[in-house]
Amino acid sequence: MYHPTRNSFDALVLKDRRVGRGLCQLQRYHLDRYGTPGIPPRLTGIKRPDRTLPLRDRLAFGVLSTALTGVRGVGYYDEYLTGTKHVDGGIPQLDD
């Protein structure tokens, strides 16, 4: 399987928005394991940049992490407000 790296900010934004949507879907379809939809799980980003990096790089990682955490939140609430809701609460099935 080929898994390309994300080399642009736009690619990272698309990925984190997709991750946020996925978190909401996990809650929607697996209430017992992931909690109530509408209350997002803690959205975590990069825990802590390497202390050996220059201050400028650590600050850049902090800003990037915060921005992408916000993007995950936007993806989560986008899915929560506009995502497909199944009447039976079950997991959607693929068509044959």
C-alpha positions, 0 to 999 in steps of 0.5 A: 500500500502506498501512503503518500506524505502530506507536504502542504498545509491544505493536505494536513487540513483535509486530513484533520477535518476527515479525522474530526468527522471520523471521531463523530462517526465513531460516537454515533455508531458506537455509543457504548465505547466512544460516548455521546455524539455532540460532546467531542472526545479530547482533540489532541495534536502534537503533544510537545515539540522536541526541546532540542529544536530552536524556539522558533520551530517549537512555536511554529509546531505549537501554532500548527498543532492548535490550528489543526486541533481546531480543524478537527473540531470543525470536522467533528461538528460538521459531521454532527450537524450535517452527517448521515443519521440512520434511524436504527442507529446502526452502522451504514451498510455498503450497497452491493 
